[in-house]
Amino acid sequence: MKHEEKIEVSGDAELEEVLRELFSNTKLLDARRVAAKQAFNALSSGVVEKVCNLLHLHIYSKVLTKTKDGGQEKGGGDERSAFKCAL
């Protein structure tokens, strides 16, 4: 994977020049687009994983509390086997 330098500009004219180069160079635009998608996917999958872990934690603690109290919901289902967190 090739690492590109970050783009920094100091004024409107320089910003305009960099944007023209970026939008006229399809290879550069595609490379940045792919990098942005990869970064988004990496960050969002971490968030989804944490949410799933928290949901599992709370569901399991609910099941354990019911088990300790001797109670069980109608239907007798096990929430652990019924809950799947995936996108």
Steps between C-alpha positions, in 0.01 A plus 500: 500500500638835397480781754429846365601822666222702654397814316541832675414836348559852621254704296208503260716498187703203622182317603352557154816368334509187718130429441542536123792257506311256721186500284689489169726210606268197508765265642566734792128552556432126495789432741368756747146368461617145580701624798197689633279192466756282677532749786122527535454123500777449757354762734137399461568129544670578831193691614264221393715242679492703822121541480460126446725425796297734721173343386636152571619613843160642595303207360723247675481689829118500467503124438734440794282712728191302401688172550611604850144607588362175362271686262459448132298688240199342333600281211809375682734628228866569558583857397867409453427262216234727345715813488736547208669832427623530144463745215 
